[in-house]
Amino acid sequence: MILGEGDLVIEDAGMVVRDGLIEELGPRETITPAPTRQTVSLAGRTVMPAIVNPHGHIGYWKGAGANSANFSERNILDHLRRLVYYGVSVFQSLGTDRDDTEIRVRDMQRRGELDNEVLATLYTAGSGIVAPTPGSSNGGPFFAVDAIHEATSPEDARRHVRALAAKDVDAVKLWLDDRHGTKARLRPDICRAIIDEAHTHGLKVAAHIYTVDDAKEAIRAGADILAHLPRTPEPDAELIELLITHDIAVFTSMSIQRPDGDAWLDDPALAELVPVEAITDLRARIRANAPQPLFDTTESYQRMESTLRTFFDAGVRVVFSADTGLLTQFPGFAEHRELEALAAAGVPPLTAIQSATQRSAALLGLTDRGVLKPGKRADFIVLDANPLVRMPHTRRIESVYLQGRPIDRRAIRDRVRKDAHA
């Protein structure tokens, strides 16, 4: 049993669950037997906490890619099914909501109106903020440039943040960088106004950045989260000091840029929910270099891996992020690709898993999940292979439990497949 806290692992573990919460947990011989309990044997299996992903984009992916035409409430619900099927219990969509659709789905969940469905829990930042680029589309994600607010002044930005706060969003997202000189940058005074207004309403701000200078600018403006690792140049001592002094969370967001070819498309776990034609389509586009990583090359990716190790070694608050829902990031499966990318970069497996469970849950303020210990929710994944031996084993899911009950993965699979051909 992988507990999600540092190096804590229990061999031959036992767990007692009551009313959805973990009541006892420890070596199996320490668990007091009780004849009235229902006993489930997971002998030979590995158990880890359910994954929490605080950075993705929901509702746009369909088939083999993301497109604005795909966005709908129905597609959001489809993604929440896919996520929970792969053991992702919580998902935060950052800044690409349209017409408050994500907010409506989230609110229906919180009111209990979707309790007849097994879904990942949705968090949302609503519509994010970017600079307008005269004569061109803005620097937001290619599939949602028209859904993002273009801030023209500090007061305009504050009005938008106040409107988001009135809708009780879970965070605020801004795009600061210039997309390699192709788009307008968010002005420093507007960036500061966004962050100041968000903090007035108790909201954290995630900043999309690219360079080390972008990262420093975001931190000095008061941002709480960097939505990506700085990708050029190597991080310097000043940046590391800023990150640690201000306790900035840095999202990993590795696998979306990983130049790992197309062999991963052959994983049987992917084919459980993704039609063969979609896999074939994406394979052809990968081989044609169509879903370009975000301006990155093999050299810059290696620099990202080095930066990741440097940040972990320095004690920077590095938090898991799969940037799900665009390019090659299939909802639900992308989270497992991200864990593999972290391990391939040299992050110890237990540390990688902790970043996707305890650290990500803590970032979202979730005190009841993210780790397996008494008093916490019994949200966990049962694997038929050990990810501490090989990280891709997290994809070998035998079952997923939410609040101590196994979800019906077959029913979800049947529903997703049916909807894919509707």
N, C-alpha and C positions, 0 to 999 in steps of 0.2 A: 504494500500500500504506500503510494507516494502522497505525502500529506500536503504538499504545496508550500511548505515553509522551509526554506533553506535546504539542508541536507537530510531532513527528517524522512526516514523510510522505515516501515515496519515489515519485517519478514513474517510470514505466517500470521497474518493479522486477523482480528475479529472486530466487528462493529455492530452495535445495537442502535436501531433507529426507532424513534417513537414520535408519532405526529409530525413526520417530515423532518425532524431534527435528529442529529447524532447525539445519542445519550451516553454511550460508552464506546471507547475505541482503544485498542492496544494489542499486544501479543495475544494470540487466540486463547492461550491457556489462562489468561488473566480475566477473560470475560465470564461473568457468572452465568451459568446455564439456567434457563427457566422453561419449564414444560409448556407454558402457554404461548411462547413465541413461535412465530413462523420462521423457519430457518432456511436460508438460501446459501447453498455452497458455491463459492467462487474459487474452488481449489484449482491451482495452476494458473490463475489469472493475475493480471496486474490492474490495480485500481488507482485512478488519479482524479483530482477534482475536475469538474466541468470547466471548460474554457470560457474566459470572459474577454471579448474583443472590444476595446474602446475606440476603434478607428476603422470605419469602412463607409460604404455608400450603398444604401439599400434601394431596391425597386427598379434599377436600371438594367440589370443583367438579364439576358434571355438568350437561350441557345449557347452561342459561343462568344458573346460580347455585350458591351453596354451601349445603350442608345436612348436618347431622350424619349423616343416614341414608345419605349417599353414601360415607362414609369406609370404605375397605377397602384391603387390599394391592393388589388388582387395580386400583383407581382410582389409587393412588400410582404404579404402574408405567405406567399410561396417561398420567399427567401427565409422568413422566420422558421418555416418548417424545415427547410434544408439545413439551416444552421443547427437547430436542435437535434436533427438526425445525426449530425457529425459531432455532437457533444458540446456545442457552443450554447451556453445557457443564457448569456447576456450579450447584446450587440448594440454599439452606439454608432449611429449614422452622423457623419460630421459635415453639415453645411450644405447639403444638396437637396433639401426638401422642396417640393413644389406644391403650392396652394395649400400648405399646412397638412398635406396628406399623411406624412409621417407622424405629425403631432396628433392627428385624429386617431390613427391606429394605436399609438402609444396610450392615449387617453382611454380608448376603449379597453385596452388591456388593464389599465389601472382601475377602471370601474368594474372589472370582472365580466365585461360583455363578451369576451373571447375565451372564457374558461372552458368552453366545450372543445377547444382546440389545444393541441400541444405545440407550443411555439416558444422560440427564444424570446426573452424579455427585451423590448426595444427601448433604447434611449435615443434622443435626437437633439441636434443643435439647430434644427430648423434651417432657415436660409442663411448661408454665410455671407461674407462681405469681401469685396474685391475692388480694385481700382478700375474705372472705365478706361478702355484703350480707344481713343478717337480713331474712327475709320476702320475699326476691327473689333472682333469679339474680345472679351476680357480674358484675363489669365486664370480663370477658374477651370475646373475639370471640363474636358471637351464635350462631355455628354450633358452638362448642366450649366453652361455659361449663361443661359437665359433665365435660370432659376435662382441665380445668386444676385444679391443686392450690390449695385455699383455705387459706392460712396463718393459723393462729389465734394463733401466738406466735412469738417468735424461735427457740426451740428446735425447734418444729414445722417452721419454714422450713428450719432447718439440716438436720434429718433428711431432708427432701425433697431438698435439694441434694446431700447425701451419697449418697442413693439414685441421683440422676441421674449423679453422678460415677462411681459403681460401674458404670453402664451405658455409660460412656465417651461421654457426650453431647459435642457440639461447642461448645455455649454454653449459657447459662442466660437465660431470658426472664422478665421480670416486667412486670405491668401496674400502674402506680403511680397514675394519675389517677382521678378520680371520675366520668368520663363525663358531664360537664356537670352535676354535682350530683345525678345519679340513682343513683349507686352508692357504696359505701364505698371510701375511699382506703386504700391500703396504708400501715400505720403506719410512721413513720420508723425505729423500732427494729427492726421486722421487715425493712424494706428493707435496712438496714445489715447485718443478720444474713445475709440472702440473699447479698449481695455479698461480704461477708467470707468466708463459707464457700466460695463459688464460687472466689474468688481463692486460697483455701487449696489448692484442687484444680487450680489452673491454668486455670480457665475464665473466659472473658469474659462479662460480663452486659450484655444489651440491655434498656433500659427503655422501655416504652410511656409516652409523655408527651403532654400537650396544650398546656399553657401555659408561658410563660417561667419562672414560679415552679416548675412541675413539673420543668422541665429543670434548674434550679439545684439543687433538692432531690436529684435523681438523681445529679448530678455530685458533690455534696458527700458523698453516701452512698458514692461510689466506683464508680458505673456506668461502663462502658467505651464504651457505644454508646447514643445516643438513637435509638429506632426510628422517630421522626418528627421533622420540623421543629416547633419550637414555633409554634403557630398564633395565639397572642394573648398580650400585645400585641406590638408591634415589639420585637425583641431589643435589649437595652441593652448598654452598654459592659461591665458586670459579667459578663453572660452570655458575651459574646465572649471576655473575658479568661479566664474559667473554662474554656471550651472549648479555647482555645489552650494555656493553662498545663498542663492535664491531658491534652492531646492526645486529646480525645474525638472519636470518629467519629459523624457525624450522617447518618442515612439520609435520602435525598431523599423517597421515598414521596409523589410529587406526583400522578401520573396517576389514582390511586384517588379523588382528591378534585377532579379537574379538571372544571369545568362546561363540557364541550366538546360537549354535545349527542349526537346519534346518527349523524352522517354517517360516522364512522370505522367503523361496522359494515358499510359498503359496500365496504371494502377487500377486493380479491380474495384477498389473502394470508390473511385471516381465514377466508374460505369454504373454503379448502383443507382445513381440519380440522374446522370447526364447521358442523353441519347448519343448513340454512336455517330450520328451525322454531325452533331455539335462538336464532338471530339475530333472528327475528321476535318471539320472546318477550321478549328483552332490550330490543329497540327499544320495544315497547309499555310495558314497565315504566319505561324511562328517560323516555319522554314523560309517564308518569303520576307521575313523581318517586318511583318505588318504591325503587330502589337508592340511598338517600340517601347522599351523601358524608358523611364523618364529622363531622357537625355544622357543616359549612362552607357558606358562601355565596360568591357571586362576589367580594364585598368581602374576605372572609377569605382566599380563594384568591389574590387579588392581593397581599395582605400576605405570603402564603407565597412568592410569586415574588420579592418584594422581599427577604425574609429570605434566600432562597437566594442571590441575588446578593450581598447583604451578607456572608454567610458565605464565599463563594468569594473575594470581594475582600479579606476580612480574613485569609485563610489558614487558615480552619477546615477540618478534615479532613472534607470532604463526600464521602459514598460513595453510589453508586447503590443504589436499592431500589425494586422495583416493587410490593411488598406483594401479590404474586400470589395468586390463588385465592379471592377473595371480591368481592362487589359486581359491578364491571364487568371484573374482571381475569382474562381467559382465560389459562390457563397457556401460556406461550410467547409469545403475542401481547402480553401486558401489558408485557413487558420492552421491546418496541419502542414502545409507547405512552409508557412512562416516558422513553425517550430523546427522543421528540418533545416531551413536556412540558418537559423540561429546556431544550431548544433554544428553545422558545416563550417560556420565562421569561427568555431573554437569556443563557443559558450558551453560550459558544462551542462549536461542534460537536465540536472535538477534545477539549475539556475534558470535555464530556458523555460522550463515548465512553471517555475515560480513566477516568472515575468508574465506568463499567460493566465495565471490563476490568482494568487494572492496579491501581486502588485497591481494588476489591472483592475481587480475588484476594489482594492483600496483607493485607486485613482477615482473611481466612480462613487466613492463613499459607501460602498456595500460592505457593511460590517457583519452580515449574516452568511456570507459565502466566500468562495475563493480558496479556502483551506478545508481540510478534513480534520475536525477536532470537535470534542463535545460542545454542544450548544449551537453549532453551525448547521445550516441546511445540508441535507444529505443529497447534494447534487454531485454526481460523479459518473465517470466513464469506466466501463469494464473492458479491458483489452485482452486479447488472447496471445499477446507477445509483449515483451518488456521494452519500453522506449529508452530505458537507461542503457540498453545494449545497442539499440539502433533506433534513432529518433523516428524514422518513418513508421515504426510500429504503432504510433499513436493512431494511425489510420485503420488499424486492425481492430475495429470496434465490435465487440460482441453484444454489448447492451449499453444503454444510457439510462441513468436514474435521475429523476428530479424529485426532490423532497421524499426520497426513499422509495419511490415507486418506479418500476421500469416503464419507459415509454414504449409505445407500440411502433417500433421502427418499420415494420412491414406495412402497416397502415399508412404511415407517412410516405414510404416509398411508392406505394400504389397510387396515392393521391397525387404526388409530384409527377409521376410518369403519365398519369391520366391527363393532368392539366397541361403537360408539355405538348401533348398532341391535340389539345382542344382547339 
